Amino acid sequence: MRKVVLREEYIKLGQALKASRLADSGVDAKFAVLEGKVKVNGSVELQRGKKLHAGDVVEYNGEQIQISAP
């Protein structure tokens, strides 16, 4: 499981996909989310601007990202 450590109170879903290197670009992250390929805490998420907080888990392409507090 990959980890993304928060620098602020939250990170947006598209940014988390890029920061974890699961998406090569913002465009790739956008289409992955819009196509329903990304889950947040087990549910499909269609908003790439979804705010993620510490403890959230993102699933994409067989990989998981854990959002962690600093």
N, C-alpha and C positions, 0 to 999 in steps of 0.2 A: 504494500500500500504506500502510495506517495503521500507526502505531507506538504501542505502550504501553510506557512506561518503568517498570521495576520500582522500587518503593520499598523492598521487602524481598527476600528470597531467591526468592520465587515469588508468583504471583497465580493465583487460581482462575479456571477457564474462564468461569463466569457473570459474575464481576467484570470480566474482560477484555472481554467482549462489551458490558457496560454502560459501562466506561471509554472504549471506542473509539466509543461511540454507535451501535453496530450493533444493539443491543437497547435499547428505551426503558425497560425495567424488568427487575427480577430475574425476574418472572413470565414475561416474553417470552423472556428468555435460557433459563430453565428448559425451557420448551416447545420452543424451537428445538433444544436439545440432546437432549431426550428423544425428539423426533420424528426424530432422525438427520440433521438438516440442517447440522450443524457438523462440520468436519474439523479434526484437529490433526495437523500434519506429514503430511498426505495420507491419514490414516485417520479414518473416522467415529468420533466420540467420544460416548458416551452418558452420561458422568458430568459433571455441571456443576461438581462440586467438584474436577475434575482439576487438579492443580498444574502450572502452566506456568512454565518457566524461560527465561532469556535464550536466544535463538536459535530458540525454538519459533515456528511459523507456524500461525495459525488461519484457516480459510476458512469464510465464511458469506455466503449471499445474494449470491454473485458478488464479494465483497470479501475482502481478506486483511488480517490483523493480524500484525505482527512484534513479538514480545516482545523488548525490549532491556534491557540492563543500564544502570544509572544512569551 
